[in-house]
Amino acid sequence: MPTTILYKEQPPYLADATPEGGDLWLPVTDLPAATGWELRSEGVCRGDVCMPVPRERESEYVRDGRARFNVGALARSLDQPVVHDDVLGVWVFGEAARARREALESLRAPDFTLPDPGGRPHALADFRGHKVFLVSWASW
């Protein structure tokens, strides 16, 4: 059964992945599109940031001749929360704890875009440097 991967800001990705408990083995060719990370000789990298794969623990991250990569092991290494439903085949990877802590400590609101009553979109980032009063409402 195909697995839907929701990895942070990446668009949802449908992969031929193999779940095994807290591990999700993904074809290495799908890794960049699903997560933004790629397997290189120096380790698993996202842009110019690389995390070495320890030789003594390489079997936790790669197998089948480096053809499959364990996204669950990567998430544990990065301290990312993971929620999965094996019946529905959905895996959700959240923001790493360090990044969440830094965002909270910065007191900076995350950017979002909403339409005004006329339908024109406005992003919170458009108002950086200005005081903004946000009012929210929910029907529940």
N, C-alpha and C positions, 0 to 999 in steps of 0.2 A: 504494500500500500504506500502511495506517495506521502511524504511528510511536508507539512507547511511549516516554514521557518520564519518567525518574526524576530529579527535581530535589530534591536535598537531602532535607528532611523532608516535602515534599509527597507526597501519595499518588500512585501510578503514574497516568499520564494518557495516554490514547490520543487522538492528534491526527492531523488531515489535514495533516501537515507535509511540507516538501520539503527533503530533504538535498542539499547541494551541497558536496562535499569536507568542510571543517571548519565549514561553515555549516548551520544548521537554520532554515529559514523557516517560521514558525508563524503561523496567523491571529491577528491582534491580539486577537480576541474570546476565543481560547483561552489567551492569555498569563497572566492571573491564576490560572486553575485549574491550569495546568500548572506554573507557576513561583512564583506569589505576587507577581510583578511586574506592573505595568500601565503602559501608555503614556499619558502625560499631556502637556499642553502644555509643562511644564517639563522633561520628559525621561521616562526610565523610572523608575518609583517602586515601592518596596515599603514600605507604611505611610507614615511621614513621612520616609523616606530616599529621596532622588531623585538619580539620576545623569543629568546633562545629556547629550543626544545632540549632539555637535559638528556644527554646520551643514555644515562642509566635509567631514564624514565621514558625513552622514546616510544616504547610499545604502548604507553598510555595515550599517546597522541597520534601516532601513525601506524598503519598496518597495510598488508597486501602490497608490499614493495613501494610504500609511500603513495599508494593510489587512493587511500581513504584516510580522512582526518577526523579526529574526535573533537567535535565542537563542545561537548560537555566538559572535557578535560580543560579546554581553553577557558571556558567560563569559570571553572573552579580556580584556575590559576589567576584570573583577573578579578576574582571575587564578585562575579556577576550573578545576580539571582536568576534562576531558571525555573520555569513552570512548564510542565508538559502533560499532555493527555494522549496516551498511547492508543486509546480506543479511536479517537478522532484523528490522530496523527498530526498534532499541533505542538510545536515547541516555541516558547517565548523566552527570549534572552533580554534581561534588563540592563540598565546602566550599572557600571561597576561601583562598588561602595565608595571608593575614593572620589570618583567623579561626582556621585550624589552628595557626599559630604562637602566637597568644594563648592558645589552649586548652592547648597543650603547656607553655607557660611558666607557666601558672597552677597546674600540677600538680593540677588538679581533675579527678577522674574523671567521664566523661560519665554521665548518669543512665540507668538501665535498670531494668526490672522483671522479676522471675523468681518463680515459685511456690515455696513451701516444700514439704516432703514431704506436707503435708496439702492442697496445692492452693491455699492462700491466697497472693495476689500480694504481693510486697514490693518497693518501689522503693528504690534506693540513696539517693535524696533524703530518704527517711524517716529516715535515720540521719545527716544532716548535723550536724556538731558533735560527733559521737561517733566513737571509734576503731572501725574496721571491718576485720576480717580476711577477705579474699576468697580463696577456694580455687577454682581452676578445674581442669578435667580434660577431656581429649579422648581419644577412642578411637584416633586415628590415631597 
